[in-house]
């Protein structure tokens, strides 16, 4: 049994990983600004211990990392769009916060740090596809630059302090419980908009290609990194297949039997046209590959969103005159 701290453990990726780790018999502690009960600095709900606070708070970090074997760092306060608009905030929150988290891990003798990074942004414009881990890293967005800087600092902590680490460069994770309010995750946004009959806003002409990987597969890969004994430290985590944004819209429409209204907008400068990750290294060293098909994953995301909307509707206050 491992004692695992999940920084950002109430978010989409962190919570999925925490659930899988718990199911495998590991002890799980979550550090989040959005813990279920922020009135208490440290408490347990079910089998998960929650620590409420920010990774900029050294005292909170030291309390969270105490007696921990593995620290999974999945926290981020920005997405590509917001990072470009608020660069200083991105650096202060995510880069400086990550440095403090790594420092705390050193003080607490944490055995290994698993960093959730971005395979969709750290490489920049691909020179060849699929993208391997050795591909040059030339990010064209503030988000990718900060993610890469966090990776480099983690490697420096490995060199300087002997902090063991692994880095997971994720493609485009999707699945149930993805928060559309975050501004990241086109699958979640499109599913919600189509089910609610709202207009879909597509950046570009729909031909942009991304590598969509189901959240359960991501959580499985992250758990394998906790005990990975091999020499490699950086792993791509994706499906290894490219799908256009237009195809995603068409598939959701087909599965929901609803015709979407699509409005096209000008492409964003920080979006690369194609991003598909090679996950051969993960297959060889982690014995991992994504097993969830796109149709199965989309169907699960759609079903989960339908249930959520039905619950919201059932609990909505009735209007005067409605019976």
Secondary structure, DSSP 4 states (H G I P E B T S, - for coil): --EEEEETTTSHHHHHHHHHHHHTT-EEEEEETT-S-TTSSEEEETTEEEEES-TT-HHHHHHHHTT-SEEEE---S--HHHHHH-HHHHIIIIIIHHHHHHHHHHHTT-SEEEEEEETTTSSBS-SSSSBPTTS--B--SHHHHHHHHHHHHHHHHHHHH--EEEEEEE-EEE-TT--GGGS--HHHHHHHHHHTTPPEEEESSS--EE-EEEHHHHHHHHHHHHS--SS--EEEES-S--EEHHHHHHHHHHHHT----EEEEPPPTT--SB--B--HHHHHHH-------HHHHHHHHHHHHHHHHHHHHHHSPPPTT--
